[in-house]
């Protein structure tokens, strides 16, 4: 017997468990039915999407920086993983009165130069996952 694709198998199992629970409960047609929740991971973010975020938004998205430095008119937040570094430069916005991301730079930890896009994507994914786990 062929059950079909893994997604179809999961849906069939979920439907069967809902039917079994309803049968055990009797005729409770007014009882709420459980909804199937999709656990689709959030799409990856790119460094350019950090542009314009304020301090609170940046911290909510990526969690606390591994290193911060006040450097004249800028605040630099650095996020690290074993392979690459992400430097986020926040400058005081004259219109809003708070610090906002105006520049982002990714570097490879082992070599001088720009980090590979896959490395930066992995760093941002890990930070975002960790930040959402602590707030949710």
C-alpha positions as CSV (number, residue, x, y, z in Angstrom):
1,X,0.0,0.0,0.0
2,X,1.4,3.4,-0.9
3,X,0.6,6.3,1.4
4,X,1.9,9.1,-0.8
5,X,4.2,12.0,-0.1
6,X,5.4,12.7,3.5
7,X,3.2,15.8,3.6
8,X,0.2,13.7,2.7
9,X,1.0,11.1,5.3
10,X,1.3,13.8,8.0
11,X,-2.1,15.3,7.0
12,X,-3.7,11.8,7.0
13,X,-2.3,11.1,10.5
14,X,-3.5,14.4,11.8
15,X,-7.0,13.9,10.3
16,X,-7.2,10.4,11.8
17,X,-6.2,11.7,15.2
18,X,-8.9,14.4,15.0
19,X,-11.5,11.9,14.0
20,X,-10.5,9.5,16.7
21,X,-10.7,12.2,19.3
22,X,-14.1,13.3,18.1
23,X,-15.4,9.7,18.2
24,X,-14.2,9.3,21.8
25,X,-15.8,12.6,22.9
26,X,-19.2,11.7,21.6
27,X,-21.4,14.1,19.8
28,X,-19.8,17.4,20.6
29,X,-20.5,19.2,17.4
30,X,-20.0,22.6,19.1
31,X,-16.6,21.7,20.4
32,X,-13.8,23.6,18.6
33,X,-11.7,21.5,16.2
34,X,-8.0,21.7,16.4
35,X,-6.3,23.6,13.6
36,X,-3.3,22.2,11.8
37,X,-0.6,24.8,12.3
38,X,2.1,25.3,9.6
39,X,5.6,25.4,11.1
40,X,7.2,27.1,8.1
41,X,10.6,28.6,9.1
42,X,10.9,32.4,8.6
43,X,12.7,33.3,5.4
44,X,16.3,34.2,5.7
45,X,17.1,37.9,6.0
46,X,19.9,39.7,4.1
47,X,22.2,42.3,5.7
48,X,20.6,45.0,3.5
49,X,17.3,44.3,5.3
50,X,18.8,45.6,8.6
51,X,19.1,49.1,7.1
52,X,16.9,51.7,8.9
53,X,16.3,49.5,12.0
54,X,16.6,51.2,15.4
55,X,18.4,49.7,18.4
56,X,15.3,48.0,19.8
57,X,14.3,46.5,16.4
58,X,17.9,45.3,15.8
59,X,18.1,43.7,19.3
60,X,14.6,42.1,18.9
61,X,15.6,40.6,15.5
62,X,19.2,39.4,16.3
63,X,19.5,39.5,20.0
64,X,22.3,41.2,21.9
65,X,25.5,42.0,20.0
66,X,28.6,40.0,20.8
67,X,30.6,43.2,20.9
68,X,29.6,46.9,20.9
69,X,31.6,50.1,20.5
70,X,30.8,53.7,20.7
71,X,32.9,55.3,17.9
72,X,32.3,59.0,17.6
73,X,29.0,59.6,15.8
74,X,28.5,55.8,15.4
75,X,27.6,52.9,17.5
76,X,29.0,49.6,16.1
77,X,27.3,46.3,17.0
78,X,29.3,43.2,16.0
79,X,27.7,39.8,15.6
80,X,30.0,36.8,15.4
81,X,30.1,33.2,14.5
82,X,33.0,30.8,13.9
83,X,33.4,31.8,10.3
84,X,32.3,35.4,9.8
85,X,31.6,38.7,11.5
86,X,28.8,41.2,10.8
87,X,29.5,44.8,11.8
88,X,26.3,46.9,12.0
89,X,26.8,50.7,12.1
90,X,24.1,52.8,13.8
91,X,24.1,56.6,13.5
92,X,21.9,59.1,15.3
93,X,19.0,60.0,13.1
94,X,18.2,63.8,13.2
95,X,14.6,63.1,12.3
96,X,13.7,60.4,14.8
97,X,16.3,61.2,17.5
98,X,17.4,57.6,17.9
99,X,20.2,55.5,16.5
100,X,19.4,53.7,13.2
101,X,21.3,51.2,11.1
102,X,23.0,53.1,8.2
103,X,25.7,50.6,7.2
104,X,26.3,46.9,7.4
105,X,29.6,45.1,6.6
106,X,30.3,41.4,6.7
107,X,33.9,40.0,7.0
108,X,35.4,36.6,6.9
109,X,37.1,35.7,10.2
110,X,40.0,33.7,8.8
111,X,40.9,35.8,5.8
112,X,40.9,39.5,5.1
113,X,38.0,40.4,2.9
114,X,34.3,40.1,2.4
115,X,32.5,37.1,3.8
116,X,30.7,34.6,1.6
117,X,26.9,35.2,1.3
118,X,26.2,31.7,2.7
119,X,28.3,32.5,5.8
120,X,26.4,35.7,6.5
121,X,23.0,34.0,5.9
122,X,23.9,31.3,8.4
123,X,25.0,33.9,11.0
124,X,21.8,35.9,10.6
125,X,19.7,32.7,10.6
126,X,21.3,31.5,13.9
127,X,21.1,34.9,15.6
128,X,17.4,35.3,14.5
129,X,16.5,31.8,15.7
130,X,18.3,32.4,19.0
131,X,16.6,35.8,19.5
132,X,13.1,34.4,18.8
133,X,13.7,31.5,21.1
134,X,14.4,33.9,24.0
135,X,11.5,36.2,23.3
136,X,8.9,33.6,22.3
